[in-house]
Amino acid sequence: MSDQRGMVQRRGLGHWFTHLGLIIGVLFIFFPIWLAFVASTVTQPEIVRPPMPLLPGGHFIENYSKALFSGVNAPVASMMLNSLIMALGITIGKIVISLTSAFAIVYFRFPGRTVFFWLIFLTLMLPVEVRIVPTYEVIANFGMLNSYSGLIFPLIASATATFLFRQFFLTVPDELTEAARVDGASPMQFFWHILLPMSRTNIAALFVILFIYGWNQYLWPLLITTDPSMNTIVMGIKQMFPSGDDLADWPVIMATSILAMVPPVIVVISMQKLFIRGLVDSEK
């Protein structure tokens, strides 16, 4: 009995130490974000004159209004809209193409389907940075510079998502496919009414990852957009930093940085349960 009490006690101590470690880790990660938020609510002299305040100031509305509706090249609201359209376009495009390509590879018998799959998989070795010159040339020849289609289309193919959906489809019992065939379901009805609902947690997990990937794109938008009205929020933050002897408007820069984090945070929080299930559950 005493040994059991000792085990329970040790387990309890381990439980508290684990949570203490998690709390310390969260605080360690959150502290720079808190400083950025504080800096976005104070004036420029309060930031540059040490020590920097640790509590929010009284210029929240002023600084965020200035960030949202004015800017050196474009208002932050416009840049966030561009980033949102780009991120959603890339995310939805990757998921749709990956779902349909994985469905074709797993459920259709055609010559060379394995070869096609490995050709798709080999594109993992060719990121955008490697093929950026020919991709730019293709987009320029199609007249897609300074356009949403130019921002989205070159980034919507995803070998990783295709591989993940293929692996999931391979785990679907053959009896389910046979039952759908006996009931007279067409291939697309089987895909739409059976495979798609079963894949919702995988789709949610990929949606979160791919949305953040699309939102944080910098090099490709920087290369194909010369019109300030097409700037994305990541480009806008970089352009706010001063060059030469110019002074940085740090409250506005920090306000822009905080605003840039809001959409990805909303996506993660709203899809948190499905995201975790899509990553860890063996039965979807």
FENHUFEN-V679875 format. One record per residue. N is the residue number from 1. RES is the residue in one small letter. PHI is phi in whole degrees, -180 to 180 (999 if undefined). OMEGA is omega in degrees with one decimal (999 if undefined). BURIAL is # if it has 24 or more other ideal C-beta (glycine too) atoms within 12 Angstrom, else .. Layout:
# FENHUFEN-V679875
<<N & RES & PHI & OMEGA & BURIAL> <N & RES & PHI & OMEGA & BURIAL>>
This chain:
# FENHUFEN-V679875
<<1 & m & 999 & 179.7 & .> <2 & s & -65 & 177.8 & .> <3 & d & -64 & 179.0 & .> <4 & q & -65 & 177.8 & .> <5 & r & -63 & 179.2 & .> <6 & g & -65 & 177.5 & .> <7 & m & -64 & 178.1 & .> <8 & v & -62 & -179.1 & .> <9 & q & -67 & 179.1 & .> <10 & r & -65 & 177.7 & .> <11 & r & -64 & 177.7 & .> <12 & g & -65 & 177.8 & .> <13 & l & -63 & 177.7 & .> <14 & g & -62 & 178.1 & .> <15 & h & -61 & -178.7 & .> <16 & w & -69 & 178.0 & .> <17 & f & -65 & 177.2 & .> <18 & t & -63 & 179.7 & .> <19 & h & -67 & 176.8 & .> <20 & l & -62 & 177.5 & .> <21 & g & -63 & 178.3 & .> <22 & l & -65 & 179.8 & .> <23 & i & -63 & 179.1 & .> <24 & i & -63 & 178.5 & .> <25 & g & -63 & 178.8 & .> <26 & v & -64 & 178.5 & .> <27 & l & -63 & 179.7 & .> <28 & f & -63 & 179.0 & .> <29 & i & -76 & -173.7 & .> <30 & f & -77 & -174.1 & .> <31 & f & -58 & 177.1 & .> <32 & p & -61 & 177.8 & .> <33 & i & -66 & 177.3 & .> <34 & w & -63 & 178.1 & .> <35 & l & -63 & 178.0 & .> <36 & a & -64 & 178.3 & #> <37 & f & -65 & 178.1 & #> <38 & v & -60 & -179.6 & #> <39 & a & -64 & -179.9 & #> <40 & s & -81 & -177.4 & #> <41 & t & -116 & -178.4 & #> <42 & v & -119 & 179.2 & #> <43 & t & -94 & 179.4 & #> <44 & q & -59 & 179.3 & .> <45 & p & -61 & 179.3 & .> <46 & e & -66 & 179.6 & #> <47 & i & -78 & -173.4 & #> <48 & v & -81 & 179.3 & .> <49 & r & -98 & -179.8 & .> <50 & p & -70 & -5.2 & .> <51 & p & -80 & 179.5 & .> <52 & m & -71 & -179.6 & #> <53 & p & -65 & 179.1 & #> <54 & l & -107 & 177.9 & .> <55 & l & -116 & -179.1 & .> <56 & p & -58 & 177.7 & #> <57 & g & -95 & -175.3 & #> <58 & g & -106 & -176.7 & .> <59 & h & -114 & -177.9 & #> <60 & f & -60 & -176.4 & .> <61 & i & -63 & -178.4 & .> <62 & e & -62 & -176.4 & .> <63 & n & -69 & -178.3 & #> <64 & y & -73 & 175.4 & #> <65 & s & -66 & 177.9 & .> <66 & k & -64 & 179.4 & #> <67 & a & -68 & -174.2 & #> <68 & l & -71 & -167.9 & #> <69 & f & -115 & 174.3 & .> <70 & s & -144 & -179.5 & .> <71 & g & 180 & -179.7 & #> <72 & v & -67 & -179.3 & #> <73 & n & -107 & -179.1 & #> <74 & a & -158 & 176.4 & #> <75 & p & -62 & -179.3 & #> <76 & v & -63 & 179.0 & #> <77 & a & -59 & 178.4 & #> <78 & s & -67 & 179.7 & #> <79 & m & -67 & 177.9 & #> <80 & m & -67 & 176.5 & #> <81 & l & -64 & 177.3 & #> <82 & n & -61 & 179.3 & #> <83 & s & -64 & -179.7 & #> <84 & l & -65 & 178.6 & #> <85 & i & -62 & 179.7 & #> <86 & m & -63 & -177.4 & #> <87 & a & -64 & 179.2 & #> <88 & l & -66 & 179.0 & #> <89 & g & -63 & 178.4 & #> <90 & i & -64 & -177.2 & #> <91 & t & -64 & -178.3 & #> <92 & i & -65 & 179.1 & #> <93 & g & -62 & 178.9 & #> <94 & k & -61 & -177.6 & #> <95 & i & -67 & -178.9 & #> <96 & v & -64 & -178.9 & #> <97 & i & -65 & -178.7 & #> <98 & s & -67 & 178.4 & #> <99 & l & -61 & -176.5 & #> <100 & t & -69 & 179.8 & #> <101 & s & -69 & 177.0 & #> <102 & a & -65 & 177.4 & #> <103 & f & -61 & 179.5 & #> <104 & a & -66 & -177.3 & #> <105 & i & -68 & -175.3 & #> <106 & v & -84 & -167.7 & #> <107 & y & -106 & 178.3 & #> <108 & f & -115 & 178.7 & .> <109 & r & -99 & 177.4 & .> <110 & f & -144 & -176.7 & .> <111 & p & -62 & 174.9 & .> <112 & g & 80 & -177.2 & .> <113 & r & -65 & 176.6 & .> <114 & t & -66 & 178.1 & .> <115 & v & -63 & 179.1 & .> <116 & f & -62 & 178.7 & .> <117 & f & -61 & -178.5 & #> <118 & w & -70 & 173.7 & .> <119 & l & -65 & 175.9 & .> <120 & i & -64 & -177.3 & #> <121 & f & -65 & -179.2 & #> <122 & l & -67 & 178.2 & .> <123 & t & -67 & 173.3 & .> <124 & l & -60 & -179.5 & .> <125 & m & -82 & -177.2 & .> <126 & l & -123 & 177.5 & .> <127 & p & -68 & -176.9 & .> <128 & v & -57 & -176.6 & #> <129 & e & -62 & -178.8 & .> <130 & v & -76 & -176.3 & .> <131 & r & -103 & -170.7 & .> <132 & i & -72 & -178.9 & .> <133 & v & -69 & 177.3 & .> <134 & p & -64 & 178.2 & .> <135 & t & -64 & 177.6 & #> <136 & y & -62 & -179.2 & #> <137 & e & -63 & 179.0 & .> <138 & v & -64 & -179.1 & .> <139 & i & -64 & 178.9 & #> <140 & a & -65 & -179.8 & .> <141 & n & -66 & 177.6 & .> <142 & f & -86 & 178.6 & .> <143 & g & 69 & -176.9 & .> <144 & m & -103 & 175.8 & .> <145 & l & -66 & -179.0 & #> <146 & n & 56 & 179.2 & .> <147 & s & -145 & 177.2 & #> <148 & y & -66 & 179.0 & #> <149 & s & -63 & 176.8 & .> <150 & g & -68 & 177.3 & #> <151 & l & -73 & -169.3 & #> <152 & i & -97 & -167.8 & #> <153 & f & -58 & -179.0 & .> <154 & p & -67 & -174.7 & #> <155 & l & -113 & -172.6 & #> <156 & i & -90 & 176.0 & #> <157 & a & -81 & -177.9 & #> <158 & s & -141 & 176.5 & #> <159 & a & -68 & -179.1 & #> <160 & t & -63 & 180.0 & #> <161 & a & -65 & 177.1 & #> <162 & t & -61 & 178.8 & #> <163 & f & -63 & -178.8 & #> <164 & l & -64 & 178.7 & #> <165 & f & -68 & 177.3 & #> <166 & r & -61 & -179.5 & #> <167 & q & -63 & 178.3 & .> <168 & f & -70 & 179.9 & #> <169 & f & -62 & 178.5 & #> <170 & l & -67 & 179.1 & .> <171 & t & -87 & 179.1 & .> <172 & v & -71 & -177.0 & #> <173 & p & -59 & 177.3 & .> <174 & d & -64 & 179.6 & .> <175 & e & -61 & 178.6 & .> <176 & l & -67 & 178.0 & .> <177 & t & -65 & 179.6 & #> <178 & e & -65 & 179.0 & .> <179 & a & -63 & 178.2 & .> <180 & a & -66 & 178.5 & #> <181 & r & -67 & 178.7 & .> <182 & v & -64 & 179.3 & .> <183 & d & -75 & 176.3 & .> <184 & g & 86 & 179.7 & .> <185 & a & -75 & 175.1 & .> <186 & s & -75 & 178.7 & .> <187 & p & -55 & -178.8 & .> <188 & m & -73 & 174.2 & .> <189 & q & -67 & 175.5 & .> <190 & f & -61 & 179.2 & #> <191 & f & -66 & -172.5 & #> <192 & w & -75 & -172.0 & .> <193 & h & -97 & -177.6 & .> <194 & i & -119 & -175.9 & #> <195 & l & -67 & -176.4 & #> <196 & l & -63 & 176.0 & #> <197 & p & -61 & 179.0 & .> <198 & m & -68 & -175.8 & #> <199 & s & -95 & -170.2 & #> <200 & r & -63 & 179.4 & #> <201 & t & -71 & 175.2 & #> <202 & n & -63 & 179.2 & #> <203 & i & -63 & 180.0 & #> <204 & a & -63 & 179.9 & #> <205 & a & -62 & 179.3 & #> <206 & l & -69 & 179.7 & #> <207 & f & -60 & -179.7 & #> <208 & v & -62 & -177.2 & #> <209 & i & -64 & -176.3 & #> <210 & l & -73 & 177.0 & #> <211 & f & -63 & 178.5 & #> <212 & i & -65 & 176.2 & #> <213 & y & -59 & -179.5 & #> <214 & g & -68 & -179.2 & #> <215 & w & -64 & -175.1 & #> <216 & n & -90 & -180.0 & #> <217 & q & -63 & -179.4 & #> <218 & y & -128 & -172.4 & #> <219 & l & -64 & -176.8 & .> <220 & w & -65 & 175.6 & #> <221 & p & -60 & 178.9 & #> <222 & l & -62 & -175.6 & .> <223 & l & -78 & -170.3 & #> <224 & i & -101 & 178.9 & #> <225 & t & -115 & 173.9 & #> <226 & t & -114 & 177.5 & .> <227 & d & -83 & 179.9 & .> <228 & p & -56 & -179.6 & .> <229 & s & -70 & 178.8 & .> <230 & m & -102 & 179.6 & #> <231 & n & -63 & 173.1 & #> <232 & t & -94 & -174.7 & #> <233 & i & -68 & 178.7 & #> <234 & v & -67 & 174.8 & #> <235 & m & -62 & -177.6 & #> <236 & g & -62 & 178.8 & #> <237 & i & -62 & 179.4 & #> <238 & k & -63 & -177.6 & .> <239 & q & -72 & 178.8 & #> <240 & m & -75 & 179.8 & #> <241 & f & -71 & -172.7 & .> <242 & p & -73 & 173.2 & .> <243 & s & -123 & -178.6 & .> <244 & g & 72 & -177.3 & .> <245 & d & -94 & 179.7 & .> <246 & d & -68 & 178.5 & .> <247 & l & -100 & 178.9 & .> <248 & a & -81 & 174.1 & .> <249 & d & -88 & -170.9 & #> <250 & w & -62 & 176.9 & #> <251 & p & -59 & 179.5 & #> <252 & v & -70 & 177.8 & #> <253 & i & -63 & 179.2 & #> <254 & m & -68 & 176.7 & #> <255 & a & -63 & 177.3 & #> <256 & t & -64 & 179.0 & #> <257 & s & -64 & 178.1 & #> <258 & i & -66 & 178.7 & #> <259 & l & -63 & -179.5 & #> <260 & a & -66 & 179.9 & #> <261 & m & -85 & -172.0 & #> <262 & v & -65 & -178.5 & #> <263 & p & -60 & 176.5 & #> <264 & p & -60 & 178.7 & #> <265 & v & -65 & 178.5 & .> <266 & i & -62 & 179.8 & .> <267 & v & -63 & -178.9 & #> <268 & v & -64 & -178.2 & .> <269 & i & -67 & -176.6 & .> <270 & s & -69 & -177.9 & .> <271 & m & -115 & -172.8 & #> <272 & q & -61 & -176.0 & .> <273 & k & -64 & 178.8 & .> <274 & l & -65 & 179.6 & #> <275 & f & -62 & -179.8 & #> <276 & i & -66 & 178.3 & .> <277 & r & -63 & -180.0 & .> <278 & g & -68 & -179.4 & #> <279 & l & -91 & -168.8 & .> <280 & v & -115 & -175.9 & .> <281 & d & -76 & 176.0 & .> <282 & s & -80 & 177.0 & .> <283 & e & -110 & -175.5 & .> <284 & k & -83 & 999 & #>>
